[in-house]
Amino acid sequence: MRPHRPAALGRSFACAGRGLWRALRAERNLRIHLAATALVFSLAPFYPFDRGDWALLFLACGLVWGAELLNTAVERLCDRVCPDRDRAIGWVKDAAAGGVLACAVFAAGAGVCLFADPAGLRALGAAIATPLGAGAALALLAALGLFVLCGGKRKDDKTHF
């Protein structure tokens, strides 16, 4: 008798979650994207965004995340297939990294368009001008910085990735 296995869809989600978790632990750039996403969604409530603006934020962040995850997969596969230095593999890896850069630049452009709103900037400035707001902003920035710098795999971590 076969042991009980979760449904195929459940396994797919479990594998995807494991891949995301491993990539977050192993890739500093992905942690940078997570920190930027956290910052974006921490600032967004201070702005008079409508549903379309929120949708754009989700799409832009998701696009950058997806591109970074695909870049990570391409780089890992290239390193596995050809551990030695190879010009063609270098081109593939550079092109994948360029894809991430393109997505990030355009997402940043969308962010500038959304966050340059004077009313939102005034509301954000008023919130940060209070001692509690300034402390919360500094705590958030410190936590995000620590996550980016220290959130990766430890040397004794046995996770294969």
C-alpha positions as CSV (number, residue, x, y, z in Angstrom):
1,M,0.0,0.0,0.0
2,R,1.3,3.4,-1.0
3,P,1.8,6.0,1.8
4,H,-0.6,8.9,1.8
5,R,0.7,11.8,-0.2
6,P,-0.7,15.3,-0.3
7,A,-2.5,16.3,-3.5
8,A,-0.3,17.2,-6.4
9,L,-1.3,20.9,-6.1
10,G,-0.4,20.9,-2.5
11,R,3.0,19.4,-3.3
12,S,3.5,22.1,-5.9
13,F,2.8,24.8,-3.4
14,A,5.1,23.1,-0.8
15,C,7.9,22.9,-3.4
16,A,7.4,26.5,-4.4
17,G,7.4,27.7,-0.8
18,R,10.6,25.7,-0.1
19,G,12.3,27.2,-3.1
20,L,11.3,30.7,-2.0
21,W,12.5,30.1,1.5
22,R,15.8,28.7,0.3
23,A,16.4,31.5,-2.1
24,L,15.6,34.1,0.6
25,R,18.2,32.5,2.9
26,A,20.9,32.1,0.2
27,E,20.5,35.2,-1.9
28,R,21.4,38.6,-0.5
29,N,19.8,40.4,-3.5
30,L,16.5,38.7,-2.8
31,R,16.6,39.9,0.8
32,I,17.3,43.4,-0.6
33,H,14.1,43.1,-2.7
34,L,12.2,41.8,0.3
35,A,13.4,44.8,2.4
36,A,12.5,47.2,-0.4
37,T,9.0,45.6,-0.7
38,A,8.5,45.9,3.1
39,L,9.6,49.6,2.9
40,V,7.2,50.3,0.0
41,F,4.2,48.7,1.7
42,S,5.1,50.5,5.0
43,L,5.1,53.9,3.2
44,A,2.1,53.3,1.0
45,P,-0.6,53.8,3.7
46,F,0.5,57.5,4.0
47,Y,-0.5,58.1,0.3
48,P,-3.9,58.5,-1.2
49,F,-3.6,55.5,-3.4
50,D,-6.5,54.1,-5.2
51,R,-7.0,50.4,-6.2
52,G,-5.1,50.9,-9.4
53,D,-2.1,52.3,-7.6
54,W,-2.1,49.4,-5.1
55,A,-2.4,47.0,-8.0
56,L,0.7,48.7,-9.7
57,L,2.6,48.3,-6.4
58,F,1.8,44.6,-6.1
59,L,2.6,44.0,-9.8
60,A,5.9,45.9,-9.7
61,C,7.1,44.2,-6.6
62,G,6.0,40.8,-7.8
63,L,7.7,41.3,-11.2
64,V,11.1,42.1,-9.5
65,W,10.7,39.2,-7.1
66,G,9.9,36.8,-10.0
67,A,12.8,38.1,-12.1
68,E,15.2,37.7,-9.2
69,L,14.0,34.1,-8.4
70,L,14.3,33.2,-12.1
71,N,17.8,34.7,-12.2
72,T,18.8,32.7,-9.1
73,A,17.5,29.5,-10.7
74,V,19.4,30.3,-14.0
75,E,22.6,31.0,-12.1
76,R,22.4,27.9,-10.0
77,L,21.7,25.7,-13.0
78,C,24.6,27.3,-15.0
79,D,27.0,26.7,-12.1
80,R,25.9,23.1,-11.8
81,V,26.1,22.4,-15.5
82,C,29.4,24.1,-16.0
83,P,31.4,24.7,-12.8
84,D,34.3,26.1,-14.8
85,R,34.5,29.6,-16.3
86,D,32.7,29.6,-19.7
87,R,32.1,32.5,-22.0
88,A,28.6,31.3,-23.1
89,I,27.5,30.6,-19.6
90,G,28.7,34.0,-18.5
91,W,26.6,35.6,-21.2
92,V,23.5,33.6,-20.0
93,K,24.1,34.7,-16.4
94,D,24.7,38.3,-17.4
95,A,21.5,38.4,-19.5
96,A,19.5,36.9,-16.6
97,A,20.9,39.5,-14.2
98,G,20.2,42.2,-16.8
99,G,16.6,41.0,-16.8
100,V,16.4,41.6,-13.1
101,L,18.0,45.1,-13.5
102,A,15.5,46.0,-16.2
103,C,12.5,45.0,-14.0
104,A,13.9,46.8,-11.0
105,V,14.6,50.0,-12.9
106,F,11.1,50.1,-14.3
107,A,9.6,49.2,-10.9
108,A,11.6,52.0,-9.3
109,G,10.2,54.3,-12.0
110,A,6.7,53.3,-11.2
111,G,7.5,53.9,-7.5
112,V,8.8,57.4,-8.2
113,C,5.6,58.2,-10.1
114,L,3.5,57.0,-7.2
115,F,5.5,58.2,-4.2
116,A,6.3,61.7,-5.5
117,D,2.7,62.8,-4.6
118,P,2.9,66.0,-2.6
119,A,-0.1,65.1,-0.3
120,G,1.5,61.7,0.5
121,L,4.9,63.3,1.2
122,R,3.3,65.8,3.6
123,A,1.5,63.0,5.4
124,L,4.6,60.9,5.7
125,G,6.7,63.9,6.8
126,A,4.1,64.8,9.5
127,A,4.2,61.2,10.8
128,I,8.0,61.0,10.9
129,A,8.2,64.4,12.6
130,T,6.7,63.0,15.8
131,P,9.1,61.2,18.2
132,L,7.1,58.0,17.9
133,G,7.0,58.2,14.1
134,A,10.8,58.9,14.0
135,G,11.5,56.0,16.3
136,A,9.3,53.6,14.3
137,A,11.0,54.7,11.1
138,L,14.4,54.2,12.5
139,A,13.5,50.8,14.0
140,L,12.0,49.7,10.6
141,L,15.1,50.8,8.7
142,A,17.4,49.1,11.3
143,A,15.4,45.8,11.2
144,L,15.4,45.8,7.4
145,G,19.2,46.5,7.3
146,L,19.9,43.7,9.7
147,F,17.7,41.3,7.8
148,V,19.5,42.1,4.5
149,L,23.0,41.8,6.1
150,C,22.5,38.9,8.6
151,G,19.4,37.1,7.3
152,G,21.3,34.5,5.1
153,K,22.4,31.0,5.6
154,R,24.8,30.2,8.4
155,K,28.1,28.4,7.6
156,D,26.9,25.4,9.6
157,D,23.5,25.3,7.7
158,K,23.1,21.9,5.9
159,T,20.4,23.0,3.6
160,H,21.2,22.0,0.0
161,F,20.6,24.8,-2.4
